[in-house]
Amino acid sequence: MKDNILKDRSLAAEGERKINWVRKNMPLLRILEKDFEENLPFKGIKVVVSVHLEAKTAALALLFAAGGAEVSVTGSNPFSTKDDIVAALDKRGLHVFAVHGVPEDEYRRHLNAALDLGPNIVIDDGGDLVNLLHEERKELLPGVYGACEETTTGVLRNRARQQEGKLEFPVVAVNDAWCKYLFDNRYGTGQSTLDAVMRTTNLLVTGKDVVVIGFGWVGKGIAARMKGLGAHVTVIEVNPVKALEAVMEGYSVMPMDEAARKGDIFITATGNKNVITADHFEVMKDGAVACNAGHFPVEMDLDGLKKRAVHTEELRENVFGFLFPDGKWVNILGMGNIVNIACADGHPAEIMDMSFALQALSAKYLLENHTVLDKTVKKVPDDIDMDVARLKLQSMGVVIDTLTDAQRRYLESFRR
Ligand SMILES: NC(=O)c1ccc[n+]([C@@H]2O[C@H](COP(=O)([O-])OP(=O)(O)OC[C@H]3O[C@@H](n4cnc5c(N)ncnc54)[C@H](O)[C@@H]3O)[C@@H](O)[C@H]2O)c1
């Protein structure tokens, strides 16, 4: 392997402190770690991890290492990479290639350096590693048992590749597990996006008009948390069922052309491109704030915004102000990058505990079954999903009922 690529080794102590804090709050990963250390399921296996590279991701990478794997790590977006965490992983002896804020070509160089490991298992977030393996690193394909995909956008990309008949290994859609999207996409993004908007702007949310674009799992979580803090929430949707759901939840629903004039804070959560256009920015109020919680920084037309602005300035860390000819400012958080990670610390540790337990168990499932799995996008097996929920409840001290034999027989009598 090449030498590790990182910004500053002296940041390792701070990174280690952050990793220790999240590990204290990730009980499922600790249970899995004990098991992996005893049984070494990944002994002799090479695992590459490309997920937003912050403290919780480091805990996942260290879990694979505890299970005997040789691990290489990179970030899935240079703007979410935390240099202190990279330094801590470097000190722990993992192969790590990531620097915060690097341009696209260098980011791709880091992905490639991580892939040089020749992985058997790929942990991906957004589909860039899987894409690279299929497009540019085909020589590594024979060694790959499969991949686990963390997010909605990556699952969509992998399904598109499967439909073209070009998927060369099985991919487990970790995003689509109940214990992922119901908690991570909804509550994790809800809380951490609110955190990002508040800590980046230090402005009031209460009483503001907040426009949430996209009412999928991410949008639902953001809308609920913004409402909880006293904002008036407007939802923008293209899917009539989701729009109706938003109406019944008590939100205003209207077209973006209308909401653009009304909102104080705009948050995109669609996984789609240009849902806020340059024309929308043009009619926004002075001081409007816009940010993106979707995976890729494509949801706002920032090129169009740059062309219309006469001046751009970083007004506060991660608050990029764009001045219009009429004297109005529009503020973009984190330059359109995934705001809860680029401008805050990402999901709470207890949420990533579940998402990453699913990742680790799905990786083990791939390892044990890769010879019989076909090259398609797969569900996380239900028993893994249920085990994660069961263990999480146990770690929270919550006990639930079980069906009696008579109840089970009664319910099963309908399934003929
Ligand atoms: N920030 C995070 O930490 C985080 C966490 C999980 C997922 N994500 C990402 O967030 C994005 C959304 O994920 P999700 O799980 O909510 O997906 P989803 O498919 O459940 O929801 C997306 C919604 O956007 C709507 N939409 C699409 N185009 C639109 C348009 N032009 N205008 C209005 N609405 C539109 C769709 O109808 C859908 O309801 C994805 O890119 C995903 O990868 C981010």
The ligand as an ORCA input file, in Angstrom:
! r2SCAN-3c Opt
* xyz 0 1
  N     -27.829     14.283      5.334
  C     -27.760     13.014      5.692
  O     -27.131     12.651      6.677
  C     -28.505     11.996      4.890
  C     -28.967     10.805      5.502
  C     -29.681      9.894      4.722
  C     -29.896     10.165      3.373
  N     -29.391     11.321      2.811
  C     -29.604     11.689      1.399
  O     -30.754     12.557      1.366
  C     -31.423     12.433      0.099
  C     -32.897     12.061      0.346
  O     -32.960     10.793      0.998
  P     -34.357     10.143      1.438
  O     -33.992      8.874      2.116
  O     -35.231     11.126      2.107
  O     -34.957      9.814     -0.030
  P     -36.487      9.576     -0.416
  O     -36.447      8.926     -1.740
  O     -37.212      8.930      0.733
  O     -37.078     11.072     -0.545
  C     -36.751     11.990     -1.545
  C     -38.012     12.815     -1.812
  O     -37.685     13.920     -2.677
  C     -38.774     14.104     -3.564
  N     -38.315     14.861     -4.739
  C     -37.535     14.443     -5.766
  N     -37.367     15.457     -6.644
  C     -38.036     16.527     -6.150
  C     -38.240     17.868     -6.610
  N     -37.717     18.307     -7.744
  N     -38.964     18.709     -5.831
  C     -39.528     18.282     -4.672
  N     -39.378     17.013     -4.199
  C     -38.632     16.155     -4.932
  C     -39.227     12.681     -3.893
  O     -40.552     12.672     -4.384
  C     -39.093     12.009     -2.523
  O     -40.307     12.081     -1.773
  C     -30.624     11.393     -0.681
  O     -29.645     12.042     -1.463
  C     -29.946     10.593      0.429
  O     -28.817      9.899     -0.041
  C     -28.734     12.235      3.549
*
